[in-house]
Amino acid sequence: MAEPRPETSTPEPSTAEPRYGFPAPLFRALERFQPPGVGRIQAWRSPLRGPWLTSVFGAVLLVGMPIVIVTGLLDYIAYGPQFGQAMPADVGWLRLPQFDWPTRPSWIFRLTQGLHVGLGLVLIPVVLAKLWSVVPRLFAWPPVRSIAQGLERLSLVALVGGLLFEIVTGVLNIQYDYVFGFDFYTAHYWGAWVFVAGFVTHTVLKVPTMVRSLRSRSLVAELRTPLSGTRPEAAGPDSLVAADPAPPTTSRRGALALVAGGSLFVALLTVGQTLGGFLRPAAFLLPRGRDYGDGPNDFQVNRTPAAAGVTEVMTGPDWRLTLRGGDRPIALNAGQLAAMDQHTAELPIACVEGWSTVQTWTGVRLRDLAALAGVPEPDAAHVVSIERGGAFGKAWLTAGQVLDPDSLLALRVNGAALSLAHGAPARVIAPGVPGVHCTKWVGSIEFRRSR
């Protein structure tokens, strides 16, 4: 991203005495003990760097990152922390307000999770560009010149460290690659709060500077300025402007186009997992969802029968669904379930890794099963799979999720029987529910009510 401009004057290096805040003697003394490798801001010579370009990238992140943060926290609530099934379960004083996750609109979790993962990926080129724009400050000496600046630098540790941690672990989770050796969900949650603390602190400290910098130049004018007209920004105190700018190789509009093009490219490599169609094969960033079924069952398979330890023998003629909660358990085989009133609904299923799909499901309403079990107005339902082990072999559903008219124990999808990979002989599908709580290979459902 080196920047434009051959025959233009370069900014004069500042000869003013560096300004120090309280306690100034301490910072002046620190300046005399400069370790090797730092204090070499002059080594960074791109004529594009400056407060204005850094502020443009910062403004984009200031709009996009809160969306990523809020949707991530909403997704945590969608997992039902009131049942202890969100991860991590014990978050101490960082506990979020708890409420029953809504079932309408039916695509609500698809939206929040899609935005969290998709927008998070799209912003990666902007994050890298922002880090590139401020990298000279990492080599400044002394590292701080006042207590206020010291607080700002501390916020950067949380901001940059937390952000890079969230990006790296998030991308690895999408790839289903847990090389880091710790629980992703717990680490991602705590890492998010570290990032939020740094983001809020840094925003409060730097927004006035960002606003002034953005006002110093016109975005429209910069987008019209070619390479030959690109000039370094005016030098100033604690400036990012190179003291000895190199000849420009691109304009600021070229740099902005490069970053925007990178984000668009990432979007094209991601959006197919949500939209499907001809874009689906291009979804290279989400390979976990690239395992598909056949025919009417041709959509994403996240957890295979082999991974779950489920065999055709376990789901064969001897399979039974057990309903609990009433005076006595009720056992139903596949034929008895098929003989009950069937309901069809077009519903999305969305996964934490960001993929989603909409299919047409047919089965028995969960509220009909609750009534059959003797609990027509349950407060919750506990669904348990016959799979062997696994973190998501059971799930709690709220009263609203059980009683919604489109919440089903699905037996068929797109007019065909469920395949074993998609949860045959029966799986849960409910509007707005995270995909991992749409339990496959259901063995029992316990409907609970307040005593």
N, C-alpha and C positions, 0 to 999 in steps of 0.2 A: 504493500500500500504506500510506497514512497510517493511524494507529491510533486505537483507541477511547478514548473517555472524557471526557465532559463535566465533570460536577461532581465531580472527584476532585482530590486535592491533587497538585501536581507536585513532582518531586524538587528538593530545595534544591541550588542550585549549590554546588559545593565551594569553600571559601575557603582550603583548606590550600595551603601552599607546594608547587609541583610538585617531585617527587622526581627527582633526577638521579643517574645512576651515574657511574663513573669514565670520563673525567676531567670532573667536574662543571663546572669553570670554562669549559671549552670549550662545553658545551651551554648554559650560561647566557648566554654571549656570543652564541651563535648565535641565541638567542631574541630578542635585541634587534634583529636584522637581518631582520625579517619582511617578505618580499616581498608585494606586493599580491595579493589573491585567495586567500591561505591564512590559516590561523588562524581560519577562520569556521565552526567546527564548529556554532556556535549556529544557523547557517542551515538545518541539517538537523533538522527538528522532529518527525518522525514519532514518536509515543509507542510504537510497536511495536519500534523498534530497541533492542537490548540484547544482552548476552552470551548470554542463554538462546536467543533466536530464532536468532542467528548460529550457535550451537552445534548447534541442531537441523539446520540446513541443512548444517553441517560434518559432522555424524555421518552423514547420508545419503550425502554425497560420500565420506566415509571408507570406507563399505561398497562403494559402487558403482564408484568410480574404480579401485581395484586390479583389479577384474574387467575393466574396459576396458583397463587397462595390460597385464595378463597375457595376455589373449586377443589383443591386438595383437602382442605379442612372439611368441606361439605361431604366429600367422599368418605372421610373417616366417620362422620356422623351416619352416613348411609349404611355403614357396616353394623350399626346397632351397638354402640358402646354400653347402652343401658342393660344389655344382655351379657356383657363381658366378652363379646365375640369380635370387637374391633381390636386391632393390634397397633400398638401395645395396649393391653387391657388396663393396666395401672399407670396413669399419667400424672398422678398427684395433683398439684395445684394448677397444672396446665389443662385440666379437664375442660372440655368444650361444653357449651350449653347442649343439653340432650333433649331430643324430641323425636317423635315417630316420623321416620322418613316417609314422605308422601308417595302415593302410587300414581298421581296425576300431575303433569302429563306423563304418559307411560314411558316417554323417552328422557325423563329427567336425569337418570343416572348416566344414560348414554351421552347426554350433553355435558354434564359436569366432568365425567371422566375423560371424554373425548377432548374437551378444552384443556384439562389439566395436562394430559400427556401430549396432545397434538401441539398446543400453543407452547408448551415447555420445550419441545423439540425445535419448533420454528424459531424460537428466540435464541437458540444456541449460537448461530452466526453473529447475532447482535451482541451477545455476551462476550464472545471472543474479540469482536471489533472494539468494544468498550475497554477490555483489558489491554489490547494493543495500544489504544490511544493514551492510556495512563501509565504504561510500563516505565517511562523514564523516572517517575516519582519513586519507584522501588529502589532506585540507585542514588537518590538524593541524600546528602549528608550536611548537617545532622538530620536524622529521620523526622524529628519534630522541632519546632521553634517556639512552641507555646503549649500551655496545658490544654487549651481548646483544640489545637491541632493534634495533640496526643490522643485526646478522646476520639477525634475523627479517625485517626489511624487505627485505634483499637476497634472502632466500628467496622473498619475495612477488613480486619481479620475475620470477624464474624460474617460479614457480607460476602467477601470473596471465598473464604474457606467453606462457609455453609453452602454457597451457591454451587461451587465446583463439586462438593460432596454430593449434593442432591442430583446434579446432572449426571455424574459418573455412575452412581448407584442406580439412578432411575433408568438410564440407558441399558445398563447391565441387566436390570430386572426385565425390561422389555425383551431382551435377548434370552431371557431365562438362564442367565449365566451368573451364578452366585459365587464367583471366585473370591469375594471378599471374606467369606467365612463367618459372617454374623447374620443375624436375622434382619432381612431387608426392611420389613415393615416397621420394626422398632427403631432401627437406625434412621430410616427416612423420616419418621415422625419427629424425632428429637433434632435431627439435622435441620428440618424445616423451621423449627422454632429458633434455632441459632441463626439461621439465615434471616428470618423475620425480624429478630432483634437488631441485627446489623443493618438490614434494609430500612427499617423505620428510623433508626438513629442517623444513618447516613443521609436519608432523605431530608430530615429536619435540618441537618447541618448544611446541606449543599444545595437545596432548592433555590435559595436567593441567588447564589452564584450561577446556577444553571439558567435561571430566568434572565439575569443580566447578560450572560454569554449568548443566549439565543437571540436576544434583542440587538446584539452588536452586529449581526449580519442577517441579511434576508435569505431565507431558504430558497425562495423563487429565483433570486439573483444568482445564488450559488449553483442552482440546477441549470442555469443558462450559461454559466462560465466555463469555457473550454480549458484545455490544458495550458494554452498559451497565455491565458489571463489569470491563472491561479497564482495567488500570492500568499506567503506566510502571514499568519495573524500577528498583530502587534505584540511585542514582548511585554511582559508585566511581571510583578512580584509573584513568586511561586508558580510561574507560568509553565505550560507544557510546550510552548513554542521553542523550537530548536535554536540554540545560540548561533549555530553555523549551518543553516539549512542546505541540504543536498539539492542538486537540480531535480525538479519535479519529473515524475514519470507518469502521473495520472492526475486528474482533477479531483476536486472534492465530490463532484457529481459522479465521477467514475468510482470513487471509493464507496459512496452511498449505494450506487447501482450494484456493485459487487456484493455488498452485504445483503441488500434486498434480494438479489438473485440467489444468494446462498439460502436465504430463508424460504424463498419460493421453491427451490429445488428440494429442500428438506420436506416441505409441505407435500410436494408431489410424491415423494417416497413414503409418505405416511398416510395420506388421506384415503388411499384405496382400502385400508382395513375397515374404514367406516362406511364409505360410499359403495364399495363393491364394484360390480360391473367390470369394464375394461381396465379400470385402474387397479383392480385387486392384485394382479401379478406384479405390479410395480411397487408394492408395499414392502420394500426390502428392509426397512428399519424395524419391522415387527415380525420376525420369522416365527415367533412362538405360535402365531395364529395361522401359519401356513399349512397346517395339517387339516385336511378337509375330508368330509365323507363323500358318499356317492349319491347320484340321482337326487331325489327330494331331500336327502340328508347332506347335500353338498354345501356345508358351511363349516365355520371354524370349530375344531375340536381342541379344547385346551388341556383337558386331562383324559388321557386314553384309558381304556379298560385295563391294559397291561400295567400302566403306572398305578392304577387304583387297586389292582389285584382282583378285578372282577372277571369272572368267566361266564361262558354261556350256560354252564351247568347251574351256576348260582341264580341265573335269571330265567331258567327253564320252567317246566310245568310245576315244579315244587315251590316256586317263588310265591310269597304271600306279602300283601301289604297289611300291616297291623295298625289299627286305629285305637288310640287310647285317650282317656280323659273322662269317659262316662263311667257307668256302673261296672262295665266289664269290657275287656278288649274285644275288638271285632277284627276278624281276619278275612281278607278278600283276595281272590286270585285274579289273574288277568282277565279271564272271561267274565267274571262278575263285575269288574270295573267297566269293561267294554259294554256291558248291558245297561249300565246306568245312563242317565241323561248326559249327553255329550254337548260341550260348548266349544265353539271355535273363535279364536281371537288372533289378530295380527299384532305381534308384540316383538319389541327388540330384546336382545340379550347383549349385555356389554360387560367387558372384562376389565380388570384393573390395569392390564397392560396397554389398554387404549383401543383395542379392536371392538367392533360391535357389528351386529347384523340384525335384520328384521326378517322373521319367518312367520308362517301361519301355523298355529298350534291348535290341536284338538284334544280334549280330555274332559275330566270330571272337575267341576268347580270345587275349590277347596272348602268353600262355605257349605256345599252339599255334604262333603265328607265330615265336616265338623258337626253338622246336624245329625248325620247318621251315627256319629260317635257319641251323641248325647250332649254335645256342647255347642248349641246353636249360636251363642254369643261369646266366643273365646276372647281372652285378653291377649293370648299369644299362642304360637304353635311351635313345637320343637320337631324338626324334620331330621331323620337319621338315615343315612345311606347304608347299604350292605357292603360298601367298599371296605377294604382292610387298611385301616390307618389313614393318615393324611390329615392336614389341618382343616380341610373343608368338607369332611365327610358328614357334617351335621350343621344345622343352621337354625337360628330362631327367626320367626316371622312375627311381625306385629299384628295386632287385631285388624288394622286397616288393610294390611297385605293379605291376610287370610280371607277377609270378607269382600274384597273387591270383586266385582262380577267377572272380571277377566283373569283372576288368579286361578291357575289350573294345576291339577296333577295331570300332566300331558302324557298321552299314550301315542299320539301321532303328530307328525309334522309335515306340512305341505301335502296332505292327503295320504301319506304313507306311514307305516309303522315306524316308530323310532328305531334307529340302528342302535346296536350295543354301545358304540362310541358316543352316541348322544343321549344315553341314559336309559335305554330299554331295560325293563318293560315300562317304567314310568319315571318321570322326572317332574320337578316343580318348575313352573314358569309363571312369573307374576310381573305386572307392570311396575317399572321404576326400581326393581330389585337388582342389586349387584349380581353379576353372573355367577360368582362363587356361592351365592346363597340360593341359586336355582338348582338345588341339589339333584344329582343324577342317581340312578339306581336306588330309588327310595325303598326303604324297608319298613319304616314305621313313621307315623305322625302322632304326636301327643298334643292334644288341644287342652290348653290350660285356662282356668278362669280364677278370678279372685275369690277367696273364701270369705 
